[in-house]
């Protein structure tokens, strides 16, 4: 079986969809093709079920020619299922001209199944899109399978020593925790924990390398939603600055701290307490 996913939106939304699509492919023995913006393809490169990525930027005002090209891409393979996360007349017209028998979405006249968001944290809410196919999932159990090459490279780049590894991953956006606080934090922790190692996650790394750096850490402190997802999918303890509890699974090792977009008032002592100091 071959499944098509039409997946607009930023990187965080792409990552939120991974558990549902992987679960579906595993339960149906299916392969997956994904249409998404080229800048987001790194999310789908993280999972082996993806057979092909169709570069298509839903947010860039696609022309009629763009939609016609996408229609050609989705009509040629023998897709049995489409999970459509896009909205609008154009995408519905395209899907209505496709030969895909099962088309699942939250709205749209081309859909054969209309679903509403389920309950739980962001990724778990997509359990509802699997139900028309007789499938389900527990998104909290989803884990990324990263290459040993990437993991070895990540470990080789860690600071020397045997102490615990703290990964710092600021979002670097407006309303983030101030830069001087990020810089001062390792020194504050070192006064409480001898041998602590710290590393700042480079936003310039490809996503597979970033995922490996996250998976190689002992604790992650991050205000970046995408990095927070990578930590969740690697089972790494996480302090998620600016995240809401409903964004992430309910685990003892995951703590949400601070209001989204307004982290400037967050005191160092609050972050230290969330990290266990």
Secondary structure, DSSP 4 states (H G I P E B T S, - for coil): -EEEEE--S-HHHHHHHHHHHHHHHHHHT-EEEEEE-GGGHHHHTTSTTEEEEEE--TTS---HHHHHHHHHHHHHS--SEEEE---SHHHHHHHHTS--SEEEESS-TT-SEE----SSSTTGGGGHHHHTTT----GGG------HHHHHHHHHTSPSSSS-EEEEE---STTPPPHHHHHHHHHHHHTTSTT-EEEEPPTTS-HHHHHHHHHT-SEEEE--HHHHHHHHHHT-EEEEET--GGGS---TTEEEESBTTB-TT--HHHHHHHTT-
